[in-house]
Amino acid sequence: MTSGGADSEALVRAWQDASARLPTGWRLDGIRCTSTGLAPGERGERWRAFAVHGTGDSREAVADDPEGALDELVRLIRSTG
């Protein structure tokens, strides 16, 4: 994924779609790259997506791109309840 405007719009659509597919009580809480810093050795290529439930329960999923992380997160939550 690059930093262009079209990619930003695709990520917004992926976020909205994932949010709409979450079971009642769950909400998306964030998405981030696995990088821990800007130095070459600190850069990550994977993405983590996070969701929380009103009860305080939380889930996270990892994938190679942000859209994949969101899809995996929804799949995980829907499969575990």
Residue pairs with C-beta under 8 A, 6 or more apart in sequence:
1 7
1 11
1 65
1 66
10 67
11 31
11 66
11 67
14 66
14 67
14 70
14 71
15 28
15 31
15 70
17 70
18 28
18 49
18 70
18 71
18 73
18 74
19 27
19 28
21 74
21 78
22 28
22 51
22 74
22 77
22 78
23 77
23 78
23 81
25 53
25 54
25 55
26 51
26 52
26 53
26 77
27 51
27 52
27 53
28 49
28 50
28 51
28 70
28 73
29 50
29 51
29 52
29 58
30 49
30 50
31 47
31 48
31 49
31 50
31 66
31 69
31 70
32 47
32 48
33 44
33 45
33 46
33 47
33 48
34 44
34 45
34 46
34 47
34 48
34 62
35 42
35 43
35 44
36 42
36 44
37 43
45 64
46 62
46 63
46 64
46 69
47 62
47 63
47 64
47 65
47 66
47 68
47 69
48 60
48 61
48 62
48 69
49 60
49 61
49 62
49 63
49 66
49 69
49 70
49 72
49 73
50 58
50 59
50 60
50 73
51 58
51 59
51 60
51 73
51 77
52 58
59 73
59 76
59 77
59 80
60 73
61 69
61 70
61 72
61 73
61 75
61 76
62 69
62 72
63 69
63 71
63 72
